[in-house]
Amino acid sequence: MNSTQEENDTVEIADEIFNYLSEHTKQMDSLEGIAKWLKQHGYPVGLEDTERALEYLKGPGLVIESPGRHGTTVYKSAYTSTGES
């Protein structure tokens, strides 16, 4: 796969993650949980693909990374249900 295709795939996966988290502002999940959710919705992605998409979203501050239970990291929307960050 060339880098342009990889970038396009990353943006597509990131859009799907962002849309879900934006609609469910109280939701948060781990890298593994998000990858599983994506697979259940027809995206044949692995952890690396999911992590790349989350990094893409973290850059402009669209997604927040937080410590979760048992030493895991969880991700959630940077926006509240009122649209404020």
Secondary structure, 3 states (H helix, E strand, C coil): CCHHHHHHHHHHHHHHHHHHHHHCCCCEEEHHHHHHHHHHCCCCCCHHHHHHHHHHHHCCCCEEEEECHHHCEEEEECCCCCCCC
